[in-house]
Amino acid sequence: MSIILDISKIDMVFPTPKGDFTALQGVDLQISKGEFISLIGHSGCGKSTVLNIVAGIHQATSGGVLLNNKEVNSPGPERAVVFQNHSLLPWLTSYQNVELAVKQVFAKTMNKAEMHEWIEHNLNLVHMSHAMHKKPDEISGGMKQRVGIARALAMQPEILLMDEPFGALDALTRAHMQDSLMEIQAELNNTVIMITHDVDEAVLLSDRIVMMTNGPAATIGEILQVDLPRPRNRVELAQDATYNDYRSQVLSFLYEKQRKIETLSQPESKEKSSKTKEKVA
């Protein structure tokens, strides 16, 4: 598979009143076209910072991002973002919220009838055609998030960036949204980068799970290849030994290996280790 996105040795340093804060250090990741990548880690590990750099919202202090061998240095329609908060404009209907994005990207290439057909097509993809003329305060949280995804997909992005898109939803709605996302990706072959705190979600959806170390100076700790056949059924996978092994590996990194990394990175620990070596010598 061809590499569509190259995140090359990025560092991110933020100035603060107490001095520079290194949020990311040496983050290096290559992503193939059509891959589903999950970024997982504890709060404050720089997941959103990575996503914002790929989106062009932040500029890396060093290193860089290439999309189809072109440098990413600003936001663009080829990278659509879906946030945890649906971010719909409350005075517009579902249709109009999607229309806003379509006009922004396709104003010069689509006529009015083509735009209308394209908007309806994307709302239908997320099963929201029945509520296309309702405003955000007339639909549920899960429905709002579906419209947000439809708006992102309608831009025909090469990369779909999702920042905990289902984090605010109840468990049942979240499961339905995960299933819908798998169906959409199977149909469109989107390249997806998703931030999540949910281990089960990461294993269910991903081709690879990128596990981040804790900040400051967060980086990629491990990458887990998830070789589960698609389409994936959550009920069947719950009893699958391979699925549960992947799940166990992610949990092990987050709660055991991560603790060891932190212990070894503490100055006191390094000093004790050094003294121990001296005694042995």
C-alpha positions in Angstrom: 0.0 0.0 0.0 1.2 3.5 -0.8 2.1 5.9 1.9 -0.3 8.9 2.0 0.8 10.6 5.1 4.4 10.9 6.5 4.7 12.3 10.0 8.5 12.8 10.2 10.3 13.2 13.5 8.1 16.0 14.8 8.8 17.9 18.0 6.4 20.4 19.5 7.5 23.0 22.0 5.1 25.5 23.6 6.4 28.7 25.3 5.0 29.1 28.8 5.6 31.7 31.6 7.8 29.1 33.3 9.8 28.4 30.2 9.4 26.1 27.2 7.2 23.0 27.5 8.1 20.1 25.2 4.8 18.4 24.4 6.0 16.0 21.7 9.5 14.7 20.9 10.5 12.6 17.9 7.0 11.4 16.8 7.6 9.4 13.6 4.7 7.6 11.8 3.9 6.6 8.2 0.3 5.9 7.2 -0.9 4.1 4.1 -3.9 5.0 2.0 -7.1 3.4 3.4 -5.6 2.6 6.9 -7.5 3.2 10.1 -5.1 4.4 12.8 -6.0 4.9 16.4 -3.9 7.1 18.7 -4.3 6.0 22.3 -2.7 7.1 25.6 -3.4 8.8 28.9 -4.7 12.4 29.1 -1.9 14.9 28.3 0.1 12.5 26.1 0.0 14.8 23.1 -2.6 12.9 21.0 -4.6 16.0 20.1 -1.4 17.9 19.4 -0.4 15.3 16.8 -3.8 15.5 15.3 -3.7 19.4 15.2 -0.3 19.3 13.5 -1.7 16.9 10.8 -4.7 19.2 10.5 -2.4 22.2 9.9 -3.8 24.0 13.0 -0.4 23.8 14.7 3.1 24.0 13.1 5.6 21.5 14.5 8.7 23.1 16.1 10.9 20.7 14.2 10.2 17.9 11.8 7.2 18.0 9.5 4.2 16.3 7.9 3.9 15.4 4.2 0.5 14.5 2.6 1.1 13.0 -0.8 4.7 14.3 -0.6 3.4 17.9 -0.1 4.2 19.7 3.1 1.3 20.4 5.5 1.6 23.9 6.9 -2.1 25.1 7.1 -5.6 23.7 7.3 -7.1 22.3 4.0 -10.2 20.5 2.8 -8.2 17.4 2.1 -8.0 16.9 5.9 -11.4 17.0 7.5 -11.8 17.1 11.3 -14.6 15.6 13.4 -14.4 16.8 17.0 -15.9 15.3 20.2 -18.3 18.2 20.2 -20.4 18.0 17.0 -19.7 21.7 16.3 -22.8 22.2 14.2 -24.2 25.7 13.7 -27.4 25.7 15.7 -29.4 28.0 13.5 -28.9 25.8 10.4 -30.6 22.4 9.6 -28.6 19.2 9.2 -28.8 19.7 5.4 -27.6 23.3 5.6 -24.7 22.4 7.9 -23.4 19.9 5.4 -24.2 22.3 2.5 -21.9 24.9 4.1 -18.9 22.5 3.8 -19.9 21.4 0.2 -20.1 25.0 -1.0 -16.7 25.8 0.5 -15.0 23.0 -1.4 -17.1 22.4 -4.6 -18.5 25.9 -5.4 -16.6 26.0 -8.7 -17.0 22.4 -9.7 -20.6 21.5 -8.9 -23.9 23.1 -9.9 -26.9 23.4 -7.6 -28.5 20.1 -8.5 -25.2 18.2 -8.1 -24.6 19.8 -4.7 -28.1 18.8 -3.6 -27.6 15.2 -4.7 -24.1 15.1 -3.0 -25.4 16.5 0.3 -28.3 14.0 0.4 -25.8 11.2 -0.5 -23.6 12.0 2.5 -26.5 12.4 4.9 -27.7 9.0 3.7 -24.3 7.5 4.3 -24.7 8.3 8.1 -28.4 7.3 8.1 -29.6 10.9 8.6 -31.6 11.5 5.5 -34.8 11.4 7.6 -33.7 14.3 9.7 -32.0 16.5 7.1 -34.3 19.4 7.7 -34.1 19.4 11.5 -31.9 21.8 13.5 -29.4 20.5 16.1 -31.7 21.2 19.0 -34.3 18.9 17.5 -32.1 15.8 17.2 -30.1 13.6 19.7 -26.4 13.8 20.5 -25.7 10.7 18.3 -27.6 12.2 15.4 -25.6 15.5 15.7 -22.4 13.6 15.6 -23.6 11.7 12.5 -24.3 15.1 10.8 -20.8 16.2 11.8 -19.3 13.1 10.1 -21.5 13.6 7.0 -20.2 17.2 6.8 -16.6 16.0 7.0 -17.2 13.2 4.4 -18.9 15.6 2.0 -15.6 17.4 1.6 -14.1 14.2 0.2 -11.1 14.5 2.4 -8.1 12.3 1.8 -7.6 12.1 5.6 -10.4 12.0 8.1 -9.2 13.2 11.5 -11.4 12.3 14.5 -10.8 13.6 18.0 -12.7 11.3 20.3 -15.8 11.6 18.1 -17.9 9.2 20.3 -16.5 10.2 23.7 -19.6 12.1 24.8 -22.1 9.5 23.7 -23.9 6.8 25.7 -22.6 3.2 25.3 -25.4 2.0 23.0 -25.2 5.1 20.7 -21.4 4.8 20.7 -21.6 1.2 19.5 -24.0 2.2 16.7 -21.7 5.0 15.6 -18.7 2.7 15.6 -20.6 0.2 13.4 -21.6 3.0 11.0 -18.0 4.3 10.8 -16.8 0.8 9.9 -19.4 0.5 7.2 -18.5 4.0 5.8 -14.8 3.2 5.7 -15.4 -0.1 4.0 -17.4 1.7 1.3 -15.2 4.7 0.8 -11.8 3.3 1.8 -11.0 6.5 3.8 -7.7 7.0 5.6 -8.7 7.7 9.2 -6.7 8.9 12.2 -8.8 8.7 15.4 -8.0 9.7 19.0 -9.6 7.5 21.6 -9.2 6.6 25.3 -11.3 3.4 24.7 -9.2 0.2 24.3 -12.1 -1.8 23.0 -12.9 0.9 20.4 -9.3 1.0 19.3 -9.1 -2.7 18.7 -12.5 -3.0 17.1 -11.9 -0.2 14.5 -8.2 -0.1 13.8 -5.7 -1.5 11.4 -2.9 -0.2 13.7 -3.0 1.2 17.2 -0.4 3.8 18.0 0.3 3.9 21.8 1.7 7.2 23.1 3.9 7.6 26.1 3.0 10.2 28.8 4.2 13.8 28.5 6.1 15.9 28.7 8.2 15.0 25.6 5.6 12.4 24.7 6.4 10.1 21.8 5.2 6.8 20.2 5.8 4.0 22.7 4.6 1.1 20.7 2.6 0.3 17.5 0.3 -2.7 17.4 -0.8 -4.2 14.1 -4.4 -5.4 14.4 -4.8 -8.4 12.0 -8.5 -9.1 12.5 -10.6 -9.9 9.3 -13.2 -7.4 8.1 -16.1 -6.8 8.4 -15.8 -7.0 12.2 -18.6 -8.1 14.5 -18.3 -6.8 18.1 -20.4 -9.7 19.5 -18.3 -12.4 17.8 -15.0 -10.6 18.6 -15.9 -10.5 22.3 -15.2 -14.3 22.4 -12.3 -14.2 20.0 -8.9 -15.1 21.6 -6.9 -12.9 19.2 -9.1 -9.9 19.8 -8.7 -10.3 23.6 -4.9 -10.7 23.1 -4.7 -7.4 21.3 -6.8 -5.8 24.0 -4.5 -7.2 26.6 -1.4 -5.9 24.8 -2.8 -2.3 24.8 -3.8 -2.5 28.4 -0.4 -3.8 29.3 1.3 -0.9 27.6 -1.0 1.7 29.2 -0.9 0.4 32.8 2.3 -1.6 33.1 4.9 -0.7 30.6 4.0 3.0 30.8 4.7 2.9 34.6 8.1 1.4 34.0 8.9 4.0 31.3 8.0 6.8 33.8 10.0 5.2 36.6 13.1 4.9 34.5 12.8 8.5 33.2 12.7 10.0 36.7 16.0 11.5 37.8 16.0 9.7 41.2 15.5 6.3 39.4 18.4 7.1 37.0 20.6 8.0 40.0 19.8 4.8 41.9 20.3 2.8 38.7 23.7 4.4 38.2 24.7 3.8 41.9 23.7 0.2 41.6 25.8 -0.3 38.5 28.8 1.3 40.3 28.4 -1.2 43.2 28.2 -4.1 40.8 31.3 -2.8 39.0 
